[in-house]
Amino acid sequence: MGNYVDENLLAGEKVLYEAEVHWGIYASAIIFGILGLLTLPIGIGAILLLIALVQAIAAFITKASTELAITDKRIIAKFGFIRRQTFEKRIDRLEGINFHQSVVGRILGFGSIVVGGIGGNSVPVPFIANPQAFKQRLNQLIEQNGVKD
């Protein structure tokens, strides 16, 4: 469990499900790295390897700074390193949860979770592994507990 989620749990609140950032976040760095290695003999390879390194570092920071969890009371999300964005919404105040997947995301098993709450904007959390499982787990919780006031 991530630091933000741990530090922001209410008294007696329990984490029921925590999403993970998918390894596909490294895909562009991997592609540029392979292209860089293949083109090293013609001179452009070093530039492509540098681009791959920068993308890998950015992906690592994104992976390390993204948290998304369902507790018995709320959804808690935090993402961003320098510019941090958070989203916390009581389950009984949710308007909906959806996920978006590209073709590559469907093949590899990742997508963006989009959570919408009453009185707030929708917040997308990208590169979440198995977004359908996250949505199903949240829907199970809502069905089990009903709407709480």
N, C-alpha and C positions, 0 to 999 in steps of 0.2 A: 504494500500500500504506500502511496506517496505521502510526502510530508504535508502538503496542503490539506489533503483529506483528513489525515490524522489530527492535525492541529485545529481543524474546524468542526470536529464532531461535537454534537450536543451531548449533555449528560445522558447516559444510557442509550445513545444512538449506536447502531451496529451497521457495519458495511456488509451488504448482502451480495454485491457483485461489483467487480472492478474491471473495467475494460482495459485492454492493452493496445498500445500503438503497434501497428503491423510493420514487419520488416520491409515491406514494399516502399516505405518512406526513403529507403536507400537506393531505389531502382535507378534513378538518374545518375547518381554517383557511380554506381556499378557500370552502367552503360558507358559513361565518359571514361571511366578507368580502363575498360576493355579497349575502347577506341584509342585511348592514349597509348596503351601498350602496343597495339597493332600498328600505330603510325609513328612510333619512336624513330624508326630508321629514316623517315622522310622529313623529320624536323618539327612537325606540328604536335607530336606526341606529348612533349613536355607541357605544352599549354593545356592540352586536354587532361593530362594527369593533375595539373594544378586546379583546373575547374572541378575535377572529380573530388579532390581533397576538400575544397571549399564546400561543395555540396554535401559531402559526407559529414563534415563538421556541423553544418547547418541542420542536417537531418538528425544527428546525434543530440544536438541541443533541443530540437523540437521534441524528440522522443523523450528526453529526460525531463522536459518541462511541461508535459501534457499529462493530465490526470482526469479521469472520468469514472465516477462511482455512483452506484445506487445504494442508498442506505434504507433502513426501515421507515425513514421519514422524508428523505429528500433525494434529489439528484444534485451532485456536486461535480462541477467541472472547472478545471484551471488549465490554461494553456498560454504560451508566450513566455519568453525569457526576459527580454528587456522591457517590452511592452506587455505586461501581464493582463490577461482577461479572465474573469471568473464568472461563474454562473451557479447560483444555488437557488433551487426552487422546491418548495414543499410538494410532495406528490399530489396532494389534493388541489394544488394550484396549477397543475399542468394542463395545457390546452391540447398538446399533442406531441408525439415523437415520431420522427421519420428518419429514414436514412437514404443517402444517395450513393450509388455505385456506378462508376464508369465500367466499360467493358473490361479493362485491365483489372479494376477493383473486383469485379465479379469473378474473374478467373483466379485471381490470387487470394481473394477473401478479405478485402478491406473496403471501407467506405467512410463517408462522413455521417455522423449522428447529428440530427438537427432537432433540438429541443425547443418547444415553444411554451411559454407560460402566460397566464393571465396577467395583464398589465406590464408586459415586457416584450422585447423583441425575440425573434428566433435566433438561436445561437448554434452555428455549425462547429462541430469538433471533428477535424479531418484525420484520416489515416487510422481509423479505429479497426482493429481486427474483429472479424465476424460481427458486423453491426446488427445483423438480424437477431443474433443471440441476445445482444444487449436489449433490443426492443422487446423481444419475447419475455425476457426476465422482468422488465419493467411492467409489461402488461399483466404478467402473472401476479406480481405484487399488488397492482391496483385491483385486480379481480379478487384476490384473497382477502384483502383488507377493506375493500369498498372505499368510499369517499369519507375522509375524516375531517372534522371541523375543529 
